[in-house]
Amino acid sequence: MEKRVKRKWNMLEDSPGITLFLFALPMILGNLFQQFYNMVDSMIVGQFVGEDALAAVGASYALTNVFVMIAIGGGIGASVITSQYLGAGEDRKMKTSVYTALLTFLAMGIVLGVFGFLMNRLILIWLNTPENILAAAGTYLGIYFLGMPFLFMYNILSSMFNALGDSRTPLCLLIFSSVLNVFLDLWFVIGFGAGVAGVAVATVIAQGTAAVISFCLLMRRLHGFAVEGKVRKYNTAILGAMVKIAIPSILQQSIVSIGMLLVQSVVNGFGSSVLAGYAAATRIESICIVPMISTGNAVSTFTAQNMGAGKPERVRKGYRAACAIAGGFALLICLILLFFDRQIIGTFMDTSSGAVAYATGTGYLSFIKFFFICIGLKAVTDGVLRGAGDVVVFTLANLVNLGIRVSGAFLLSPVLGVAAVWYAIPAGWTVNYLISLCRYLTGKWSKKNLIV
């Protein structure tokens, strides 16, 4: 008789709405702390080093966030398979799934870290990064990429905890590593005057510490699933199933970041002051969309477990509840920005010495805050399709989203200026949602079968 670890909220039996909310809440807080890493870097260099340092970290952010989203998206793909095995009661294959994911992501982190370390300056030049911040941005990226294996391992470990129905452990570790990152940032920047290089080193140390602790805790958790006989440490068939979900998940998670990266070449052309304001505003946007994106990720786990258990009707109930949850978050965030957008932007820069940057940041936020409901509905609908393994239309919808954002920015910027960048964003979100919604309404996702 296999011993199974008891989970506090049962995704297969408890109220879908309550279960999703309680499961998503630690994920939201955890992802907020994930974003907190880069936000703290920006705030500290913006306040204690200067506008050019803020712009340098901002120029690096779009690129580093692509790699973060690759790690998160790949982790979600791996967690879908792990969750389906868990829901189906196949603990042996579930453990093999976890080991396969960890080994694969370690290799990916090493390869991408080496690539990024060698290519970061060239990429910054391709992105038309202003000359006055190119050296500092290259320094930040070079150090950041040295820690890429830690970044990938931490994110896949968090995804595995989520797949097992535990979203609290990743939250606690992120709180710990975020606080550590703040202290190290202040120590290196103020204490040693290390500037941009200091915040990069602090981030690598904090993420590395969190990754090591996470690995030890996950191995202990897996021992609680007692199975007879030897468990395989790697399975190419399971890896193939993961890849099938991971590639569209990486695309979906990376759309915002890839769009930011491509569009940043447009923003860079307006100078470092505009870039500094845009960088500050996109940090805030990244924080604001976390509740919606995390709700969508929670829906993926919920869908995967219930599909593995053969309960597609519970998925439909969960989808309706998740749409309401995402809508509530979007409304709350819109109201906060409606009254406090200027104060929030002000935390990133000295408003008296950066008028252009300040105006750019507030202009972006004053527009985009009304459209967070669009990304909320998109994330939840995409979450169902991803969790069920229905990836073709899901992938198409996210590619259309990316295409609208990039083409809109490039085609309209000569006429509308930098404002063209943010006009294209909600258009991409909305079209993505409508395409995914049409697929959801067909019900074909409920007939998919992923696990082998």
C-alpha positions as CSV (number, residue, x, y, z in Angstrom):
1,M,0.0,0.0,0.0
2,E,1.5,3.3,-1.1
3,K,1.7,6.1,1.5
4,R,0.5,9.4,0.0
5,V,1.3,12.8,1.4
6,K,-1.8,14.6,2.7
7,R,-2.5,18.0,1.1
8,K,-4.4,20.7,3.0
9,W,-6.6,21.7,0.0
10,N,-7.7,18.8,-2.1
11,M,-8.0,20.0,-5.7
12,L,-9.9,16.8,-6.6
13,E,-12.7,17.2,-4.0
14,D,-12.9,20.6,-2.3
15,S,-14.8,23.7,-3.6
16,P,-13.0,24.7,-6.9
17,G,-13.2,28.4,-6.2
18,I,-11.9,28.3,-2.6
19,T,-9.3,25.7,-3.5
20,L,-8.0,27.8,-6.4
21,F,-7.9,31.0,-4.4
22,L,-6.1,29.4,-1.4
23,F,-3.6,27.7,-3.7
24,A,-3.1,30.8,-5.9
25,L,-2.5,33.2,-3.0
26,P,0.9,31.8,-1.9
27,M,1.9,31.6,-5.6
28,I,0.9,35.3,-6.0
29,L,3.0,36.3,-3.0
30,G,5.8,34.1,-4.2
31,N,5.9,35.6,-7.7
32,L,5.7,39.1,-6.2
33,F,8.9,38.3,-4.3
34,Q,10.4,36.9,-7.5
35,Q,9.7,40.3,-9.2
36,F,11.0,42.0,-6.0
37,Y,14.5,40.9,-6.9
38,N,14.8,43.1,-9.9
39,M,12.6,45.9,-8.5
40,V,14.9,46.2,-5.5
41,D,17.9,46.4,-7.8
42,S,16.2,49.2,-9.7
43,M,15.1,51.1,-6.6
44,I,18.5,51.0,-4.9
45,V,20.6,52.0,-7.9
46,G,18.0,54.6,-8.9
47,Q,18.1,56.2,-5.5
48,F,21.8,55.7,-4.5
49,V,23.7,55.6,-7.8
50,G,21.8,57.6,-10.4
51,E,19.5,57.7,-13.4
52,D,22.1,56.1,-15.7
53,A,22.5,53.2,-13.4
54,L,18.7,52.8,-13.3
55,A,18.6,52.9,-17.1
56,A,21.4,50.3,-17.2
57,V,19.6,47.8,-14.9
58,G,16.4,48.6,-16.9
59,A,18.1,47.8,-20.2
60,S,19.2,44.5,-18.7
61,Y,15.8,43.7,-17.2
62,A,14.0,42.9,-20.5
63,L,16.7,40.4,-21.4
64,T,17.0,38.8,-18.0
65,N,13.3,38.5,-17.7
66,V,13.1,36.5,-20.9
67,F,15.3,33.9,-19.2
68,V,13.3,34.1,-16.0
69,M,10.1,33.4,-18.0
70,I,11.8,30.5,-19.9
71,A,12.6,29.0,-16.5
72,I,9.0,29.6,-15.2
73,G,7.3,28.4,-18.4
74,G,9.4,25.3,-18.6
75,G,8.7,24.6,-14.9
76,I,5.0,24.9,-15.5
77,G,5.2,22.4,-18.4
78,A,7.0,20.0,-16.2
79,S,4.5,20.5,-13.3
80,V,1.6,19.7,-15.6
81,I,2.9,16.2,-16.2
82,T,3.8,15.8,-12.5
83,S,0.4,17.0,-11.4
84,Q,-1.4,14.6,-13.8
85,Y,0.5,11.6,-12.4
86,L,-0.3,12.8,-8.9
87,G,-4.0,13.1,-9.7
88,A,-4.0,9.7,-11.3
89,G,-2.4,8.1,-8.2
90,E,0.8,7.0,-10.0
91,D,3.4,8.1,-7.5
92,R,6.3,6.1,-9.0
93,K,6.0,8.0,-12.3
94,M,5.4,11.2,-10.4
95,K,8.7,10.9,-8.7
96,T,10.4,10.0,-12.0
97,S,8.8,13.1,-13.5
98,V,10.3,15.2,-10.8
99,Y,13.8,13.8,-11.2
100,T,13.7,14.1,-15.0
101,A,12.7,17.7,-14.7
102,L,15.5,18.6,-12.2
103,L,18.2,17.0,-14.3
104,T,17.0,18.6,-17.5
105,F,16.7,22.1,-16.1
106,L,20.1,21.9,-14.5
107,A,21.6,21.3,-17.9
108,M,19.5,24.0,-19.5
109,G,20.6,26.5,-16.9
110,I,24.3,25.8,-17.5
111,V,24.0,26.0,-21.3
112,L,21.9,29.2,-21.3
113,G,24.2,30.8,-18.6
114,V,27.3,30.3,-20.8
115,F,25.4,31.6,-23.8
116,G,24.2,34.7,-22.0
117,F,27.6,35.4,-20.4
118,L,29.3,35.3,-23.8
119,M,26.7,37.1,-25.8
120,N,25.2,39.7,-23.5
121,R,27.1,42.8,-24.8
122,L,26.4,41.9,-28.4
123,I,22.7,41.5,-27.6
124,L,22.6,44.9,-25.9
125,I,24.2,46.5,-29.0
126,W,21.5,44.8,-31.2
127,L,18.9,46.3,-28.9
128,N,20.2,49.8,-29.6
129,T,21.2,50.3,-26.0
130,P,22.4,53.9,-25.4
131,E,26.2,54.2,-25.4
132,N,26.4,55.9,-22.1
133,I,24.9,52.9,-20.2
134,L,26.2,50.0,-22.4
135,A,29.2,49.2,-20.2
136,A,27.2,49.1,-16.9
137,A,24.4,47.1,-18.5
138,G,27.0,44.6,-19.8
139,T,28.5,44.3,-16.3
140,Y,25.2,43.6,-14.7
141,L,24.2,41.0,-17.3
142,G,27.6,39.2,-17.2
143,I,27.4,38.6,-13.5
144,Y,23.6,37.7,-13.6
145,F,24.3,35.0,-16.2
146,L,26.9,33.4,-14.0
147,G,24.0,32.6,-11.6
148,M,21.7,31.2,-14.4
149,P,21.9,27.6,-13.2
150,F,20.7,28.7,-9.7
151,L,17.8,30.6,-11.3
152,F,16.7,27.6,-13.4
153,M,17.0,25.2,-10.5
154,Y,15.1,27.4,-8.1
155,N,12.2,27.9,-10.5
156,I,11.9,24.2,-11.4
157,L,12.0,23.3,-7.7
158,S,9.2,25.8,-7.0
159,S,7.2,24.3,-9.9
160,M,7.6,20.8,-8.4
161,F,6.4,22.0,-5.0
162,N,3.3,23.5,-6.7
163,A,2.7,20.3,-8.7
164,L,2.5,18.5,-5.4
165,G,-0.1,20.9,-4.1
166,D,2.3,22.9,-1.9
167,S,2.5,26.6,-2.8
168,R,3.6,27.7,0.7
169,T,7.1,26.3,0.7
170,P,8.2,28.3,-2.4
171,L,6.7,31.4,-0.8
172,C,8.6,31.0,2.4
173,L,11.9,30.5,0.5
174,L,11.2,33.5,-1.7
175,I,10.6,35.7,1.3
176,F,13.8,34.6,2.8
177,S,15.9,35.1,-0.4
178,S,14.2,38.4,-1.2
179,V,15.1,39.8,2.3
180,L,18.6,38.5,1.9
181,N,18.8,40.2,-1.5
182,V,17.8,43.5,0.0
183,F,20.4,43.4,2.7
184,L,23.1,42.3,0.2
185,D,22.1,45.1,-2.3
186,L,22.4,47.7,0.4
187,W,25.7,46.2,1.7
188,F,27.3,46.1,-1.7
189,V,26.0,49.4,-3.1
190,I,26.2,51.6,0.0
191,G,28.8,49.8,2.0
192,F,31.3,49.0,-0.8
193,G,30.1,51.4,-3.5
194,A,29.9,48.5,-5.9
195,G,27.1,50.1,-8.0
196,V,25.4,48.0,-10.7
197,A,27.9,45.1,-10.2
198,G,26.9,45.0,-6.5
199,V,23.2,44.4,-7.1
200,A,24.0,41.7,-9.6
201,V,26.2,39.8,-7.2
202,A,23.6,40.2,-4.5
203,T,20.9,38.7,-6.7
204,V,23.1,35.7,-7.6
205,I,24.0,34.9,-4.0
206,A,20.4,35.2,-2.9
207,Q,19.1,33.0,-5.7
208,G,21.8,30.4,-5.2
209,T,21.0,30.1,-1.4
210,A,17.3,29.6,-2.1
211,A,18.0,27.0,-4.8
212,V,20.2,24.8,-2.5
213,I,17.6,25.0,0.4
214,S,14.8,24.2,-2.0
215,F,16.5,21.1,-3.3
216,C,17.1,19.7,0.2
217,L,13.4,20.3,1.1
218,L,12.0,18.8,-2.0
219,M,14.1,15.6,-1.6
220,R,12.8,15.3,1.9
221,R,9.2,15.8,0.6
222,L,9.6,13.1,-2.0
223,H,10.6,10.6,0.6
224,G,7.1,10.9,2.0
225,F,5.7,9.2,-1.1
226,A,6.6,5.6,-0.3
227,V,6.7,3.3,-3.4
228,E,8.0,-0.3,-3.8
229,G,11.1,-0.9,-5.8
230,K,13.5,1.4,-7.5
231,V,12.4,4.7,-9.0
232,R,13.9,5.7,-12.4
233,K,15.8,8.9,-12.2
234,Y,15.3,9.8,-15.9
235,N,12.7,8.9,-18.5
236,T,12.8,10.2,-22.0
237,A,9.1,9.4,-22.7
238,I,8.1,11.6,-19.7
239,L,10.6,14.2,-20.9
240,G,8.8,14.2,-24.3
241,A,5.4,14.8,-22.7
242,M,7.0,17.6,-20.6
243,V,8.5,19.3,-23.7
244,K,5.1,19.1,-25.5
245,I,3.7,21.3,-22.7
246,A,6.8,23.2,-21.8
247,I,7.5,24.8,-25.2
248,P,4.0,26.5,-25.4
249,S,4.3,27.4,-21.7
250,I,7.6,29.0,-22.2
251,L,6.2,30.9,-25.1
252,Q,3.1,32.0,-23.1
253,Q,5.2,33.0,-20.1
254,S,7.8,34.8,-22.3
255,I,5.3,36.8,-24.4
256,V,5.4,39.8,-22.1
257,S,9.2,39.6,-21.8
258,I,10.0,38.9,-25.4
259,G,7.7,41.7,-26.4
260,M,9.4,44.0,-24.0
261,L,12.8,42.9,-25.3
262,L,11.9,43.5,-29.0
263,V,10.0,46.7,-28.3
264,Q,12.8,48.0,-26.1
265,S,14.8,48.8,-29.2
266,V,12.1,51.3,-30.0
267,V,12.2,52.8,-26.5
268,N,16.0,52.9,-26.5
269,G,15.9,55.2,-29.6
270,F,14.2,57.9,-27.4
271,G,17.3,58.2,-25.1
272,S,18.3,57.0,-21.6
273,S,15.9,59.3,-19.7
274,V,12.8,57.9,-21.5
275,L,14.3,54.4,-21.0
276,A,14.7,55.0,-17.3
277,G,11.0,56.0,-17.0
278,Y,9.9,53.1,-19.1
279,A,12.1,50.7,-17.1
280,A,10.5,51.9,-13.8
281,A,7.0,51.6,-15.2
282,T,7.5,48.1,-16.6
283,R,8.8,47.0,-13.2
284,I,5.5,48.2,-11.7
285,E,3.5,46.6,-14.5
286,S,5.3,43.3,-13.8
287,I,4.3,43.5,-10.2
288,C,0.7,44.4,-11.1
289,I,0.1,41.5,-13.4
290,V,1.5,38.9,-11.0
291,P,-1.9,38.1,-9.4
292,M,-3.5,37.4,-12.8
293,I,-0.6,35.4,-14.1
294,S,-0.4,33.4,-10.9
295,T,-4.1,32.7,-10.9
296,G,-3.6,31.3,-14.5
297,N,-0.7,29.1,-13.3
298,A,-2.8,27.8,-10.4
299,V,-5.6,27.0,-12.9
300,S,-3.0,24.9,-14.9
301,T,-2.2,22.8,-11.8
302,F,-5.9,22.5,-10.9
303,T,-6.7,21.4,-14.5
304,A,-3.9,19.0,-14.7
305,Q,-4.8,17.2,-11.5
306,N,-8.4,17.0,-12.4
307,M,-7.8,15.9,-15.9
308,G,-5.5,13.1,-14.6
309,A,-8.3,12.1,-12.3
310,G,-10.9,12.2,-15.1
311,K,-12.9,15.1,-13.8
312,P,-13.2,17.7,-16.6
313,E,-16.5,19.1,-15.2
314,R,-14.6,20.3,-12.1
315,V,-12.2,22.1,-14.5
316,R,-15.2,24.1,-15.9
317,K,-16.3,25.1,-12.4
318,G,-12.8,26.1,-11.5
319,Y,-12.5,28.2,-14.7
320,R,-15.6,30.2,-13.9
321,A,-14.3,30.8,-10.4
322,A,-10.8,31.8,-11.6
323,C,-12.2,34.4,-14.0
324,A,-14.0,36.0,-11.1
325,I,-10.8,35.9,-9.0
326,A,-8.7,37.4,-11.7
327,G,-11.3,40.1,-12.4
328,G,-11.3,41.1,-8.7
329,F,-7.5,41.4,-8.6
330,A,-7.6,43.5,-11.8
331,L,-10.1,45.9,-10.3
332,L,-8.2,46.3,-7.0
333,I,-4.9,47.0,-8.8
334,C,-6.5,49.5,-11.1
335,L,-7.9,51.4,-8.1
336,I,-4.6,51.4,-6.3
337,L,-2.8,52.9,-9.4
338,L,-5.6,55.4,-10.0
339,F,-4.8,57.1,-6.7
340,F,-1.1,56.2,-6.1
341,D,0.6,55.9,-9.5
342,R,2.8,59.0,-9.0
343,Q,3.9,58.0,-5.5
344,I,4.8,54.5,-6.7
345,I,6.9,55.8,-9.7
346,G,8.6,58.2,-7.3
347,T,10.1,55.3,-5.3
348,F,12.2,54.4,-8.3
349,M,13.8,57.8,-9.0
350,D,14.4,61.3,-7.8
351,T,11.6,63.2,-9.5
352,S,13.3,66.6,-9.3
353,S,16.2,65.4,-11.4
354,G,14.5,63.1,-13.9
355,A,11.4,65.0,-15.2
356,V,11.4,63.2,-18.6
357,A,11.8,59.8,-17.0
358,Y,9.1,60.6,-14.4
359,A,6.6,61.8,-17.1
360,T,7.3,58.7,-19.2
361,G,6.6,56.3,-16.3
362,T,3.4,58.0,-15.1
363,G,2.1,58.2,-18.7
364,Y,2.5,54.5,-19.1
365,L,0.8,53.6,-15.9
366,S,-2.0,56.0,-16.3
367,F,-3.0,54.1,-19.5
368,I,-2.2,50.5,-18.9
369,K,-3.9,50.2,-15.5
370,F,-7.4,50.0,-17.1
371,F,-6.5,46.9,-19.1
372,F,-5.3,44.4,-16.5
373,I,-8.6,42.6,-16.7
374,C,-7.6,41.6,-20.3
375,I,-4.4,39.8,-19.2
376,G,-6.3,38.2,-16.3
377,L,-8.9,36.6,-18.5
378,K,-6.2,35.6,-21.0
379,A,-4.1,34.0,-18.2
380,V,-7.0,31.9,-16.8
381,T,-8.2,30.7,-20.2
382,D,-4.6,29.8,-21.3
383,G,-4.2,28.0,-17.9
384,V,-7.0,25.6,-18.7
385,L,-5.7,24.8,-22.2
386,R,-2.1,24.4,-20.9
387,G,-3.2,22.2,-18.0
388,A,-5.2,19.9,-20.3
389,G,-2.3,19.7,-22.8
390,D,-4.3,21.4,-25.6
391,V,-1.4,23.4,-26.9
392,V,-1.9,24.1,-30.6
393,V,-4.4,27.0,-30.4
394,F,-2.9,28.1,-27.2
395,T,0.5,28.6,-28.9
396,L,-1.1,30.3,-31.9
397,A,-3.0,32.8,-29.6
398,N,0.2,33.7,-27.8
399,L,2.1,34.2,-31.1
400,V,-0.6,36.5,-32.3
401,N,-0.3,38.4,-29.0
402,L,3.4,38.9,-29.6
403,G,3.0,39.9,-33.2
404,I,0.4,42.6,-32.3
405,R,2.6,44.1,-29.6
406,V,5.8,44.2,-31.6
407,S,4.3,45.3,-35.0
408,G,2.1,47.9,-33.3
409,A,5.1,49.5,-31.5
410,F,7.3,49.5,-34.6
411,L,4.7,50.8,-37.0
412,L,3.1,53.4,-34.8
413,S,6.1,54.8,-32.9
414,P,7.0,57.2,-35.8
415,V,3.5,58.7,-35.5
416,L,2.7,58.4,-31.8
417,G,6.1,58.4,-30.2
418,V,6.9,56.1,-27.3
419,A,3.2,56.0,-26.4
420,A,2.8,53.5,-29.3
421,V,4.5,50.9,-27.2
422,W,1.8,50.8,-24.6
423,Y,-1.2,51.1,-27.0
424,A,-0.2,47.8,-28.6
425,I,-0.1,45.9,-25.3
426,P,-3.8,45.6,-24.4
427,A,-4.6,44.9,-28.0
428,G,-2.4,41.8,-27.9
429,W,-3.8,40.7,-24.6
430,T,-7.4,41.0,-25.8
431,V,-6.9,39.1,-29.1
432,N,-5.0,36.4,-27.3
433,Y,-7.9,35.9,-24.9
434,L,-10.6,35.8,-27.6
435,I,-8.7,33.1,-29.5
436,S,-8.1,31.0,-26.4
437,L,-11.7,31.5,-25.3
438,C,-13.1,30.2,-28.6
439,R,-11.0,27.1,-28.2
440,Y,-12.2,26.6,-24.6
441,L,-15.8,26.9,-25.6
442,T,-15.4,24.0,-28.1
443,G,-14.7,21.6,-25.2
444,K,-12.0,19.8,-27.2
445,W,-9.4,20.4,-24.5
446,S,-11.4,18.0,-22.2
447,K,-10.6,15.0,-24.4
448,K,-6.8,15.3,-24.2
449,N,-4.6,12.7,-22.6
450,L,-1.0,13.5,-21.8
451,I,0.5,11.0,-19.3
452,V,2.0,7.7,-20.5
